Amino acid sequence: MTDALHELSVPEAGARLRSGELTSVELTRHALDRIARLDPALHAFILVTRESALERAAAADRDLRAGVDRGPMHGIPYALKDIFDAEGVPTTNASRLCADTVATADSTVERRLRTGGAVGLGKLTTFEFAVGGPSFDLPFPPARNPWSEDHVPSGSSSGSGAAVAAGLVRVTVGSDTSGSTRGPAFHCGAVGLKPTYGLVSGHGARTLSPTLDHFGPLTWTVADAAAALSVIAGPDPADPRTRDARVGDYTRALGRPVAGLRIAHSPGWYADDPLTRPEIVTGIEQALGVLDGLGARVETVTPPPYEVFNACGRIVFAAEAFAEHRDELRDRPRLFGRYTYQRVMPGAGVGAADLRRAHEVRRWLRRRLDETVFDRHDVLVTACGQTTAARWSDFPDDWPPPGLVNDMQTIPFSVTGHPALALPIGFADDGLPVGLQIVGRPHAEATVFRVASALEAALAQRDLRPPHPAPTEGVAS
């Protein structure tokens, strides 16, 4: 049983913890030993908090023995993207500007996980300030894609994608501003959820673009994501973006039949684009066939052009990201990584009229998406990305890398705030993962999980793990 502990889903591990067949200390030691053995080749973690993890695991075990059950994540290990504060632990943002910053209080996400009895293992690698790129000029090495050392894990939640795919931890929490959780999930073969805007508090997490930032789980299975969201979601007085947050019963949606649901499909965004790998088009068609066979009604829709979503989102992102870093860019520009500086500085050229117009277009896009899709359909199934993970050789010294096209189709739902989940559906001819995206109405995460869990069960991808990187000699386990 020990060798398979990292394969237990959160509900499976939780059942064993509650029956006494397994302890949180055993589960946590297994994860820590696996990290010590495999992470030196992956660089998924910036910091491993081994001592405090074992203390929290022991406390979780004591609570369960005393009949105190703190919820679906009780006794379950997790890790945070290193933009979230955890009291007494550095929050580096993978930047020289924050390398010595130690959090004096928990972020809301960390507090809710801690209160829920979950066991924090440490902090995960990210692109600098959740933007930048896969850079080698930062204080920490970039994370590697577990499926191939020649490819990046995507970002900015790069360590989250790598750690989950390699089985170092099942549950991570990242941020998603234009695809930073869904991208690594897509490119690493994991599940990544961008919840409804404002469903999960960003208090105590580094801001990048306040009207685009979303926070949510990147996990190995749909059930893991549902369990994590159940704990971290909800209103938070410290974050006014959450004032309308409505928490659903996410875990009860798992396994419910999809018969009768209306599924929208938008092939016009990607199917005829020469950039899109044929395996992705075929994989989405097969997934839609599965849903049709299960009794769902699949219909083609025509939402607004993808290019309009992309242009709108890029303007908002550029202006807000520059505003967040304006003082640091002025006072300490040389401390930024080169990619980060080059990606954030163009926001200085976005004027007030440009930003106002972008927000007008944003409101129109949200209305039109509802009118063309969600007024008549329960979910939208579409592409998440168009190609498999990029190679390290695609990234030279300067941004943007010549010839590297942004293949992700995630930004529309950051612009509109609809919940969107990246789900793995198979592999391309190059052996790398591919997936699709399931989008729902605002606060309809339960329906998204319902469709995702049906596809996950039918496609049977969750028993497939990447080849392990070679263990580092001399690392204690």
PASE-742483 format. One record per residue (C-alpha): x, y, z. Coordinates in steps of 0.2 Angstrom, whole numbers, plus 5000, padded with zeros to 4 digits. Layout:
residues N
XYZ ...
//
This chain:
residues 477
500050005000 501450125004 502050134986 500350194980 499950324993 500250464981 498950384969 497550394982 496250534978 495850654991 494150564995 495050394995 496450455007 495150535017 494150375019 495750285025 496150425037 494450415045 494450225046 496150225055 496850125041 498050265036 498750415046 499150585040 500950565046 501150415035 500350505020 501450665023 503050565026 502750475009 502550645000 504050725009 505150575004 504550574986 504950764985 506650734992 506950594979 506250664964 506150854965 508050894963 507750854945 506050944944 506351104954 504451104957 504751164975 505551324981 505451274999 504951115008 504251145026 504650965032 504550995051 502951105051 502150975039 502450835051 501850935065 500250975056 500050795051 500150735069 498950865074 497750805061 497850635067 497550685085 495950775079 495250625070 495650515085 494650635096 493250635084 493550805076 493350805057 493850975049 493250935032 493650855015 495550915016 495850855034 497550765035 497850795016 499550865010 499551014999 500751154993 500551334988 501151434973 502451544980 501351704979 500351654994 500751705011 500951575025 501451655042 503351635046 503751565029 504551665015 503551725000 504751754987 503751764971 505251684963 506051864963 507651944970 506452084975 505651974988 506951844992 507051895010 505251925013 504451825027 502551825029 501851895045 500151825043 499251685033 498451725016 496551685017 496851525006 498251465018 497151505033 495651405027 496751255022 497551255039 495951275048 495251135038 496551015044 497651005028 499450985029 500551115020 502151045012 502951205006 503051334992 503051294973 504051374959 503151504949 503651624935 504251784943 502751884951 501651754941 502151834925 503851834917 504251664909 505351504911 506851614916 508651564922 509051734928 508051714944 508551664962 507751494959 507851374944 506351354934 505251194936 505451054923 504050964914 503950784921 503450714904 505050774895 506550874902 506650954885 504951044888 504351184899 502851144911 502051304906 501651444918 501551544928 501051404941 502451294934 502951214950 501151164953 500951074936 502650984938 502350934956 500550864953 501050774937 502550694945 501550634960 502450744973 500750814979 498950794974 498350964978 499051134975 498351304974 498851434961 498351594952 497651614935 497651784927 497551734909 497851544910 499251524923 498351374932 497551304916 499051314906 500251204917 498751084920 498551074901 500451054897 500750934912 499150824911 498350884927 496650964932 496651154933 495251254939 494951444937 493451474948 492151614945 492951784948 492951824966 492451644972 494151624980 494951764990 496651834984 496951915001 498751885006 499251834988 500351944977 499252044965 499652044946 498052114938 496652144951 495152124939 495851974930 496651874945 495851714950 496451584962 496051404962 496651224963 497851124952 497650944956 497750764949 495950724948 494250814947 493850744964 495350824971 494950994964 493150984971 493750944988 495051084988 493851214981 492551164995 493851225008 494551385000 493051454992 491851585000 491651765005 493051855013 492952025021 494752065017 494452044999 492952144992 493052044976 492251894985 490751994991 489551894979 490451724981 489251574983 489951414988 489151254980 489151074986 490551024974 490950854979 489150794978 489150844960 490450704956 489750554947 488050624944 487350584927 487550714913 486050654903 484950804899 486350934900 486551044885 488351054880 488951194869 490451174857 491451314849 492551234835 492651394826 493951454839 495251324835 494751174824 495251264807 496751354814 498351274807 499251304824 498051174832 498751004833 497550874825 497650764841 496750904851 495350924838 495150734837 495250724856 493850854859 492750774846 492950604855 492550684872 490950764864 490550594858 490650524875 489550654882 488250624868 488350444872 487950474890 486350574885 486950754885 486450864870 487950934861 487651084850 488851194840 488851384845 489751544838 490351654853 491151814849 492851804840 494251734850 495351884844 494252014852 494351924869 496251914867 496552094863 495352154877 496252044890 497952094884 497552284886 496852264904 498252144909 499652264903 498952414911 498552334928 500152234929 501152394925 500252484939 500552354952 502452354948 502652544944 503652594959 504852444958 505052464940 505552644943 506652624958 507452444956 507252394938 508852294937 508152174951 506852104939 507151954929 507352004910 505751924904 504751994918 505352174915 505052154896 503252084899 502752214911 503452374905 502352394889 500952424901 501652604903 501052644885 499252594889 498252764891 496652794902 495552794886 496252634880 495952544897 494152624898 493752564880 494452384885 493252374900 491852434889 492252294877 492452174891 490652204897 490052174880 490952014878 490251954894 488451994889 488751914871 489551754879 488051734890 486851764875 487651654863 488151514875 487551514893 485751574891 485351404882 486851284887 487451214904 489351214899 490451254884 491751124879 493251204869 495051204867 496251244882 497751254871 498251214853 499951134855 500951034867 502251104879 503551214871 505351174872 506651254882 507551294866 506151404861 506551534874 508051644870 508651794880 507251914876 505351924876 504451884866 505351734859 505451744840 504251614832 503451554848 501551584847 500451594862 499451434860 498351444875 496451484873 496151524891 496051714892 494251734886 493551674903 494851774913 494051924904 492251864908 492551784925 491651624920 492351464929 493451364917 494251194920 495751114911 495450924909 496750804902 496050694888 497550604881 499250624872 499950694856 501050594844 502550674853 502050594869 501550754878 499850784886 498350864878 496750924885 495151024884 494251164893 492551154901 491751324905 490151354915 488951494921 489551604935 489551504951 489151344942 490751254947 489651104952 489051084935 490851094928 491450964940 489950854935 490450854916 492250844920 492050694931 491050604918 492350634905 493750584917 492950414921 492650374903 494350424896 495350334910 496850444910 497150454928 498250294930 499550364918 501050454926 502550534917 504250434918 505150474934 506650594933 508250504939 508350524958 509750634964 511150534972 511450574990 509750654993 509050595010 507350505010 
//
